[in-house]
Structures are given as structure tokens and as C-alpha cells.
Amino acid sequence: MDLNIEERKENPLLKRKEIKGTVGHAGEATPSEESLEKLVSEELGIPEEDIKIDNIFTIHGTQKSRFKAKEFGAKKQTESKESKSSPSQEEDYKELLDGSIADAKEKIDDMDDPDFELLMEVEEENKDRKGMKKFLESKIGE
């Protein structure tokens, strides 16, 4: 497989790097998340457990796929973040962020102690709107 990392952007607020790239898989199926994590970790020279593949999409009519991934400084950071949030909290946040940006901002401002980092992850995994991410980044920075 032919790996091409097109972008590796530092996200200091969430203490991670965001990676975008393509992988050629001529004569093979679209790679699994596990095999792509291994390829990316080998390419970057970092431990495999520090990479999390967000998604892989095959480019129509080609034997190439686009992917998005996150690189964490240490696996412990992701494990602590995952254990801190429950699936129901993520679902609640997903439902909260499903409406308009204005409605979501109002609901977030009314919350007692929201997990802004989890809100950011849910937003990125779903609608990925610049305006909402900018709002959440400003809240993380407070």
C-alpha cells in the first residue's frame, strides 16, 4: 500500500495532531482502521497506539482512499478521555449539536459544567462546522 500524508496539523487546545492523507491499495480491499494505523505509525515513526483513525473513504472509481486520523501524545490521554465520558453523554452532546449553531451555543451556555473537549470531538465527528468549532475553542481556552 502506498501512503501519502497530505496534512499534519497541530491542535494545541486538544493536545493532538490531526492528520489527513490518502492510501493507495491497488488490487486490495480498502484497508482496515487497524492496518492503516500501523501504516501511519510506521510512516511517522510513532507508536501505533498513539494513532486513532477517524474515517476512511474510498475515492470513487479509484483504488485509493482518503483518511482522517488523530495523533495523540500518549495513549494514556485518549484512554483517560474515553473513560471520562460515557456513551450516553456523547449521545446527549450529539443531540445537542444536531441543531443550529445558535441553538447549540445557547444550550451549551445554559449547562452547568460542560465537557468542551468532548463537545469538540462530537462536533468534529459529525457536522464539523467551523463556527461551532471556533465557539468551542474559545470556551476551551477560558
Beta strands, then each sheet from edge to edge (+ up, - down):
strand 1: 2-11
strand 2: 16-24
strand 3: 51-58
strand 4: 64-72
sheet 1: 1+ 2- 4+ 3-
end
